[in-house]
């Protein structure tokens, strides 16, 4: 696919134009992301609610029946289930297991454990075990 960008600092309104043979799911997702405003999830620390930009989220994980949102240096409680947090997440997020969704852009490296499992070490130091049935999809997303 040929891609061309025209940068014009005087442009009043940004626009994108695609010439395609057919519409695909991937193009639909990209279109939705381009049209959407910055997404947020609401997370709580103590009794205070914070708007967390989705692009800054490293990991959303269930621990002790609570859904926790991890950013670079903070954790927040999400008052809902994991599937509710995952609705409308951009394609940067992939399911690591039934209890964790990670932003693959914040993966520092992957570590192969002696039993054949893989852990993702995130740039903020978190370690996330990748479920065996999710390894193939992770490798595809990372181009491995």
QUICORRA-V370313 format. One record per pair of residues at least 12 apart in sequence whose ideal C-beta (glycine too) atoms are under 8 Angstrom apart, sorted by the first residue. I is the first residue (numbers start at 1). J is the second residue. D is the distance in Angstrom with one decimal. If there is no record, write none. Layout:
i:I j:J d:D
i:I j:J d:D
//
This chain:
i:16 j:34 d:6.0
i:29 j:90 d:8.0
i:29 j:91 d:5.5
i:30 j:91 d:8.0
i:33 j:90 d:5.4
i:33 j:91 d:7.2
i:38 j:53 d:5.7
i:38 j:54 d:7.5
i:38 j:55 d:6.9
i:39 j:53 d:7.3
i:39 j:54 d:4.1
i:39 j:55 d:7.7
i:39 j:88 d:6.6
i:39 j:89 d:7.7
i:39 j:90 d:7.2
i:40 j:52 d:6.1
i:40 j:53 d:5.8
i:40 j:54 d:6.5
i:41 j:54 d:6.2
i:41 j:57 d:7.1
i:41 j:69 d:6.3
i:41 j:78 d:6.4
i:41 j:85 d:6.0
i:42 j:78 d:7.5
i:42 j:79 d:7.6
i:43 j:69 d:4.7
i:43 j:76 d:2.6
i:43 j:77 d:6.4
i:43 j:78 d:5.6
i:44 j:76 d:6.0
i:44 j:77 d:4.6
i:44 j:78 d:7.7
i:44 j:79 d:6.4
i:45 j:74 d:7.2
i:45 j:75 d:7.8
i:45 j:76 d:5.8
i:45 j:77 d:7.4
i:50 j:76 d:6.2
i:52 j:69 d:6.0
i:52 j:71 d:6.5
i:52 j:76 d:6.2
i:54 j:89 d:6.4
i:54 j:90 d:6.6
i:55 j:90 d:7.7
i:55 j:92 d:7.7
i:56 j:71 d:5.2
i:56 j:72 d:7.0
i:57 j:69 d:5.8
i:57 j:70 d:7.1
i:57 j:71 d:6.0
i:57 j:93 d:7.9
i:57 j:103 d:5.8
i:58 j:70 d:4.9
i:58 j:71 d:6.1
i:58 j:72 d:6.7
i:58 j:102 d:6.9
i:58 j:103 d:5.6
i:58 j:106 d:4.5
i:58 j:122 d:5.2
i:58 j:123 d:7.2
i:58 j:124 d:5.5
i:58 j:126 d:6.5
i:59 j:100 d:6.4
i:59 j:101 d:7.2
i:59 j:102 d:4.9
i:59 j:103 d:7.0
i:59 j:106 d:7.9
i:59 j:122 d:6.4
i:59 j:126 d:5.8
i:59 j:128 d:6.2
i:60 j:78 d:6.9
i:60 j:82 d:6.4
i:60 j:85 d:5.0
i:60 j:86 d:7.1
i:60 j:93 d:7.9
i:60 j:100 d:7.2
i:60 j:101 d:4.8
i:60 j:102 d:7.9
i:61 j:82 d:7.8
i:61 j:99 d:6.1
i:61 j:100 d:4.3
i:61 j:101 d:7.6
i:61 j:128 d:7.4
i:62 j:82 d:5.3
i:62 j:99 d:4.2
i:62 j:100 d:7.3
i:63 j:99 d:7.9
i:67 j:79 d:7.9
i:67 j:80 d:6.3
i:67 j:81 d:6.4
i:67 j:82 d:5.4
i:67 j:85 d:5.9
i:69 j:85 d:7.3
i:70 j:122 d:7.9
i:70 j:124 d:6.9
i:70 j:126 d:6.0
i:71 j:124 d:7.6
i:72 j:123 d:7.5
i:72 j:124 d:5.0
i:73 j:124 d:6.7
i:82 j:99 d:6.8
i:82 j:101 d:6.8
i:85 j:101 d:7.4
i:86 j:101 d:5.4
i:89 j:101 d:7.0
i:92 j:104 d:6.1
i:92 j:105 d:5.2
i:94 j:134 d:7.5
i:94 j:137 d:6.4
i:94 j:138 d:6.1
i:94 j:141 d:5.7
i:95 j:134 d:5.8
i:95 j:137 d:7.6
i:96 j:120 d:6.7
i:96 j:128 d:5.1
i:96 j:129 d:7.3
i:96 j:130 d:5.1
i:96 j:131 d:6.6
i:96 j:134 d:5.9
i:96 j:138 d:7.4
i:97 j:128 d:8.0
i:97 j:129 d:6.7
i:97 j:130 d:7.0
i:97 j:131 d:3.9
i:97 j:134 d:6.3
i:98 j:131 d:7.1
i:100 j:128 d:5.5
i:100 j:129 d:7.9
i:102 j:120 d:6.2
i:102 j:122 d:7.0
i:102 j:128 d:5.5
i:104 j:138 d:7.2
i:104 j:141 d:5.6
i:104 j:142 d:6.5
i:106 j:122 d:5.3
i:106 j:123 d:4.9
i:106 j:124 d:7.1
i:107 j:120 d:5.0
i:107 j:121 d:7.3
i:107 j:122 d:6.1
i:107 j:123 d:7.4
i:107 j:142 d:7.6
i:108 j:121 d:5.0
i:108 j:122 d:6.1
i:108 j:123 d:4.7
i:109 j:121 d:5.4
i:110 j:130 d:7.9
i:110 j:142 d:8.0
i:116 j:132 d:7.9
i:117 j:129 d:6.3
i:117 j:130 d:7.1
i:117 j:132 d:6.9
i:118 j:130 d:4.6
i:118 j:135 d:5.7
i:118 j:138 d:7.5
i:120 j:138 d:7.6
//
